[in-house]
Amino acid sequence: MKRTTWLVFAAFGIGGGFMINNLNAQIDESTLTSQHHENGKFINETPTAPTTLAKTLKIMWRYIRENRVDTEPHQALPMKVVSRDLLDGLSNSEIHVIKLGHSSFILKVLGEYWLLDPVFSDRASPFSFIGPKRFQPTPISIANLPPIDRVLISHNHYDHLDKNAIIALKEKVKHFYVPLGVEGDLKRFGVDENNISSFDWWQSTSLGNSTVTFTPTQHFSGRGLSDANTTLWGSWVIEANGQKLFFSGDSGYFNGFKEIGDRFGPFDLTLIETGAYDKDWHDIHMTPEESVQAHLDLRGQVMMPIHNGTFDLAFHAWYEPLNRVSAAAAQEHVALCTPIVGETVTLGKAYPTTPWWK
């Protein structure tokens, strides 16, 4: 990303909190009865440092002064194109996971099509002309997707909740599952409120042959100047056919991973945030070494590092998270799954381990 572009984006805040009031999340206060909601804001179990103007200016100053290296790939990244025929050809008796980039996935869960944090826009930004631009396109367009049974959202930051994608998807999605407060965003995007279910931490719902549970993370939310933490954030536990999948959303390392592991583990596969970390926001994004520890806390069997390789959202090289997590996983004897974008992963079968970023 060009220096001036990143500076303007940084001025709006790291991962959210943009300084334009009409971007603020639209909140239905009548739904906000959570014990994690105080004085109009959601809170983490362990207090985290608030985003302030002084902190944002410090980060901008670092960007001006520091020499950033390899923040974007210098050549095209590998990708497998995903077609409707390919998706329909996957078995209806298993759980299949296909990475669309960053933290976006399409799942085929016992014949149902699900999306996790679907971001299809070119930029993780409220603007089409500025903000972090994706390194490569998604392997399938929204137009070519099959009808979607379920969409799960972890929180409302722009690299996880894509307004344009939701608008394009709303007519082909049966139901959306979101954190408390995020239903207001979806309704503003034109989604029928009858097609939205909102969740507090630890709330579950049965979906016939599967169950989803919204679980805690240590993070924050916001899409505008004055809506910081007015909607909840979290992770998802997916259970189906005797198998379990964990989707982390975004989080700093915290004791909650062990509690989730104690309640729901072991997990066949964990999709764990591994990227966009930095010393200046360490409490809300894990280092790769902490991501491996989170996987161990969750009692995961195989770990897929996510939240990397798609957008320039931090100071580190684009490939650094994958190098560091590979080293940490080897040291802790953790099995890694590292598919390229568009590659199909089937739970319980051979997992791809190619170091595609090298």
C-alpha positions, 0 to 999 in steps of 0.5 A: 500500500502506498504510504499516503494511503496507509497514513490516511487509513491509519488516521481513521484507526486500526481495524475500525473506528473511522472518523465519519459519523454516518459510518457508525454502527446502528444499534437497537438498544433494546437487544443489549441486555448482556452482562458484558454491556456497561454504560452503552459499551461492551467490555472484555473480561480483562480490560484492554487499552482504549483507542485514543487520538494520542495512540493513533498519532503515535502509530502514524508517527511510527509509520512515517519513521519506520522502514517497512519491508515486504508489506505486499507480495511482489508476484502473484500468489497461488490460488485455485479457482472455485466453481459452482460445479466444484462446490456441488461435487463435494460430499454432503456427509462431511465438513469442507472448508475453503479459504476465500482470503484473510478470515473469509471462508465458504464451508460445506457442512453436511450439504449446507453452504455457509460463509464465515466473515465474507469479505469480497470487496477490493479494500477492507475499508468504507471507501472504494478508493482508499484503504488496505487493498487485497493482494489477490481476488477471491477465488469465486465471485458472489454471483457464482456462489450457490444459495447460502444457508448460513452466514456467521459474522465475528465482529463489525470491523471492515475486514470482517463485515463487508457492507457491499458483500452483505448487500450482494448476498442478502437475497441468496442467504437464508440466515445471518448469525451475528454478535449482539448489536451487529443486527443493526448494521445488517438491517441498515444494509437491507437484510430482513430482520427475520433473517438475523439472529444475534448472540451474546457470548456462550449462546448456542443454537441448534441448526438441525444436524449442527450447532453453533455457539458464539464464544468470547474473544479479547477484541473491540468493535467499531465502524465510525467515530463514536461507535467504539464497542457498541456492538459485541465481538467474538468467535464461533464454535461449529459442531456437526456430525461428531466433528468440531471446528473453531473460528477465532475471529480477532483476539488478543491472547487471553484465558478465554481460549482455555475455557472454550477448550475446556467446554467444547474441545477437542477441536478437529480444526481450529481457524486461528487469527495469525496476522496484523499483530503489533506491540502497539495493539498487543492486547487485541491481536495475538502474535503467531506464538500466542496463536499456537498457544491459543490452539493448544488451549483450545485442545485443537488437533490441527491448526489453520493460521488465518487473518494473513496473506490478503491485506496489509494491516500492520507493520510486519512483512506480509509473510512474517506471520506464516514463517513465525507460526510455522516455527512456533508450531514445529517447536510445540509439535502442532500440526498446521494446515496451510491451504492456498486460497481456493483449496478445499480442506475436508475435516478428518482427511489429509491436510495441505501443508505446502509453504505457499508463501515462500 
